[in-house]
């Protein structure tokens, strides 16, 4: 009886090995769908096969089915809890699922089992970086580089952490070390461009922005055709376009008059909320929604590439404002709702697009405006539209905010509201850019690690003369920012 059992186990073991080899061959060939089916069949016969669960998790993670991936890694760890790659990959999935505490725990479990595991040190660094624990993150990256000194991704991550800390020279040195390993690495070259821009080296930064289109997951420009090299246009039509956010479009449409001065008829492809607004920009002959029928054009150029074409430096930023304007008819219409109100009228926004990869850092809850609302004479008007508007109702009468943003039709309408206000206060979102482009007084509340355009350590902005910047002194420290805003507004409202 014992011999027959041993023989059956041997046959079963051989079959399992053969099944794994077949599934692995499919995986190596890149046929993820077939490999997933193969591992599913293995698990149907043996639900406790830890390796099959692990590789099924890897397939789901590669296919961006992150919830499924995390579940499969957990199943794998049920049957093989001493597998460092499973802990490490689960940590990466949990980061994407916005579960940072659990992700950190999983990284540390991987390192408990295998202390010299460079991937887990790197992954732990990523987890800590995303929570603003920069010194700890740097130590993790440095340990990973002790183990594997030629990891371009780790040099890159260490550079990003230094950049978030405002240590730009050290960040650039890390990017150079990464590029010494992989000179054509798109993401590293793009990060270096961001560091150049943030340091004020606009010439080098804008020249290197081309790398963004080569990064994994990058969205290519919507329009093609003969690119414009800056030569005289002699009446030909040039299409300016971009696929960045509303704020980027508002910031860089300032170059349209310079393009028109080269003798061209300028048309602009944009998001629908900007359509009417951008038509009012000097030099713009027409604007259309980028998914509508495209008018004929002779040349095209990505809007955000124009600073490079025109050789923009900090000293030559085309910063004359306003370069956008509200419609006087709309301004008069909104005056009935805003202009007639007594007091110091402040327009506020607090929430960006949650889909933005840095939105958690740049946005803040509406309740931070409470102390401002209690300044004598101050009246708050919401410019928020869409995301975040529900927070007004959540105040339940704690302080007064008049919701105007929900009643606006597009950014031109918002511009008319702003024209009736004394001040705008917003995070790093399109509302801030709009107010700056209109030449309206605007205060921007910035996170500790701000976007490149706000540079470092300064309260003014070379792109928007009417703007004042309020920066976090430490990661996530909005209370300090709003205390300074409160004090400044109190002085202003009393004048």
Secondary structure, 3 states (H helix, E strand, C coil): CHHHHHHHHHHHHHHHHHHHHHHHHHHHCCCHHHHHHHHHHHHHHCCCCHHHHHHHHHHHHHCCCHHHHHHHHHHHHHHCCCCHHHHHHHHHHHHHCCCHHHHHHHHHHHHHHCCCCHHHHHHHHHHHHCCCCHHHHHHHHHHHHHHCCCCHHHHHHHHHHHHHCCCHHHHHHHHHHHHHHCCCCHHHHHHHHHHHHHHCCHHHHHHCHHHHHHCCCCCCCCCCCCECCCCCCCCCEEEEECCCCHHHHHHHHHHHHHHHCCCCEEEEEECHHHHHHHCCCCCEEEEEECCCCCCCCCEEEEHHHHHHHCCCCHHHCCCCCCCCCCCHHHHHHHHCCCCCCCCEEEEECCCCCCCCCCHHHHCCCHHHHHHHHCCCCEEEEECCCCCCCHHHHHCCCCCCCEECHHHCCCHHHHHHHHCCCCEEEECCCHHHHHHHHCCCCEEEEECCCCCHHHCCCCCCCCCCCCEEEEECCCCCCHHHHHHHHHHHHHHHHCC
